[in-house]
Amino acid sequence: MSDNTSDTNSGGEPSGSPQAGGGAPAPAKSAAGLNWEREVLEKLVLSTVRERRANRRWSIFFKLMTLVLVFIAIAAYFDFTFPGSDSETLGRHTALIEIQGDIEAEGSGSAAVVIPALNKAFSDHGSVAVVLHINSPGGSPVQAGMIVDEIRRLRQGYPSKPLYVVVNEICASGGYYIAASADKIYVNKASIVGSIGVLMDGFGFNGIMNKVGVERRLLTAGADKGFMDPFTPLSDKHRQHAQTMLNEIHAQFIDVVRTGRGKRLKETPETFSGLFWTGARAIDMGLADGLGTVDTVARDVIHAEDIVDYTQHEGLPERVLKKFGAAMGAGAMKAAVQSAAPAVR
C-alpha cells in the first residue's frame, strides 16, 4: 500500500505537477507589461509623426501664402501686366484717367501718378481720345505745372488724339490749371469751376506768446532765413516778398488759362480774381465748352463708347502702410513742412 501512495501527495496531485505559488504565471505578467509599454511608445511616436507632418504642411502653406502676397505686392507696385491683358485687345476705345482729390506730391493727383497714365493712354494704338475726369479743389502749382507740361508734349507727339476734360463735382484752382490745357472741357451745370488764383496761408502765434510770457529763440545764418516763421512777426519786407512770389505764380496760372482757352475765354475783371462759378456760368464765361459726362463724351463726341481706365491706382504697399497707420506720421510731418508752401486754390 505504501508503494501506491508514494507517487501522489496528500492533495491528490502528482508530485511533479506545478504548485499554486509556482513561477509559471510570472512570465505572462511580464509580457503584458511589455505590450502595454510598447503600445504607449507606438502611440507617442505616431502622435509625434502626425504633429510634425501637420507642422510641415502649415509651414509649407504659410510659405506659399507669403510668396503669393509678395508677388501680388510687387505686381501691384510696378503695375505689371500679363499677356492678353493689354487694353489694345479691346480695340477702338476711349482712354479714361481719373484725377481725384488734391493735386499734391503724393496721392492720385500727383504728377508721378498722372503722367505715367497719360503716356500709357496716348501711346496705346487702340485709344481714340483721352478723357481726364477731374474732381479736385486744387493744390500744388508745381504738380499741376508738371502735368500740364507733359500734356502739351503728348499733344504735340499725338496730334490726332484729342484730350478732353470732364468735370465731376469740382474743378477749381490747381484742378482747373490742368483742365485748361485740354482741347475741350465738359461740366455739369452745378459743377464748381474756376478759382484762378494763388494763396499762401499760415498762422502767427507771436501775440499769444507775448501774453503768456514765452520767449522765441530763433537763431539763423542769413537775415531772412526765418521768413514765414509762425512765431515771429511778419515784417513788411517779408510780406512784400511773399506777395511777389504769389503774383508770379498767378501770372503763370493766367498764362496757362489764356493759352489753353484762347479766343473762347471771355475775360472780365473777375475771371482771374480767384472766384469760382457753377458749370453753367463757366460755359458762359468761356471757362468750359459744354455739358457732358464721361459716357456722353465717349459716345457723342469721341464716338468710341468702350471706355478703358488707365488710372494708376494706389498700389498694395501703400494701402497696407496706410492701413497700419504708417502714413499718419508722414502726413503730419508733411503738413508741418509744407504749411507755408504756395497753393493754387
Phi, psi and omega in degrees: 000323181294330178292327183286329185269351182288340182275352181233153176270184185290339180269004179082006180270148175298145184295337181266001183282152180293146180273164181299327181263020184288183187263004183293319182292338184301314178301325179296320179294319179295321178295322178296320178296319178296318179299319180297316179295321179297318180297318179297316180297318179298319179295319179296317179296314179298320179297319179295318179297315180298318182296318179294321177297317179296318178297321179296318179298314180295323178298315178297319180299312182293325177295317178296317179297321178298316178298319179297315180296320178297318179296317179297318180298316179295317180296319179291322184292317182264004177056049179293148173239158183247157180305134179089351181264355183294143185293344180298335180291346180276352179077210185292126184204170174263128180273128182244136174228125181266135171237107185242134175087195184295147172273103186214173186294337178233146180112182185291344180262012181277156177298325181295337179264317186285319185297313176301324178294319178299315180298318180293320181292316181290323184281346180290127183293336182276344182281130181271323180205165181243134178242122172266117178262105190253133172219085189214138176274354180124198180154224187286127175292334179292310180297317179297319180295321178297319179293318179297317179300320179290323177298315179298318179296316181292323179293328175287324180284335179231070186295338181269001183246101185287159177239124178243152174245133173243122183270135176270248180285314188213141174219083187239154173051246182301328176295318179286331175307315179287316185298327184297341181274359182278162176295316178213153180239127178244140186226169164267150184299339180256004178296156175260123186226142173121231184059052181278088183195176182226142178224157173223115185240164180179191181228151175242124185249007186295326179296316179295320180297321178295323182290323183267359177078034178261129180263130177270122179247099182241118178252130182227154169250097189126124188300331185249016183293335179272019181303129179070018174293126186291346182258006180239136179303142180278118181280163178298323179298313181291322177299316180293321179297316178297318180296324178296318177296317180298318179297323180294315179293323177299319179297322177296319178298313181300319180297320178297318181292314180296319179293318183287320185272332177060223183288347179290337183284125179254090187289141172224169177302340182266349186303316183251027183274348185102355176288160175230160187223172175287164179300319180298317178292325178298324176296315179298327182275355181082010176279343178218167187251337181176178178270143179176163174238176178300317182293316182291325177293318178297321184279312191264333182260309183275332182063041174218091188289337178288123184247129178243126182274118179258007182302133177276097184284157181300133183283167180300318180302317180295320180296319180294316180298318180292325180298323181267008172085010182293334182280346183295313180295319179296322179294320179295318179294318180296320179296322180291320183286323186263012184298332182258008182283143178294151177218139177272089181221000000 
